[in-house]
């Protein structure tokens, strides 16, 4: 029996250390980053992670978290560790996006 696209995408995402849970209106995707961020993503369609992965902006995410830390959010690491964490996110998201794209190309 052939696996569904959602099952294949879920397996790809989980192979990178994420948990993936189907919700009523979409998909929760979660992991802890190397700096310890409790990182949650939500996608209406699991395949939307591909576009997100290619468009993820680590500088924008850095600014958001850095400013939150400056305004009292506890647990935000220092600048050096924070930028490394955002670059890790970019790397892992692009790996996932590429693997999903490669899987789609095999189906063609």
Secondary structure, DSSP 8 states (H G I E B T S, - for coil): ----HHHHHHHHHHTTT-EEEEETTEEEEEEE-TT--EEEEEESSTTHHHHHHHH--HHHHHHHHHHHHHTT-TT---HHHHHHHHHHHHHHHHHHHHHHHHHHHHH-
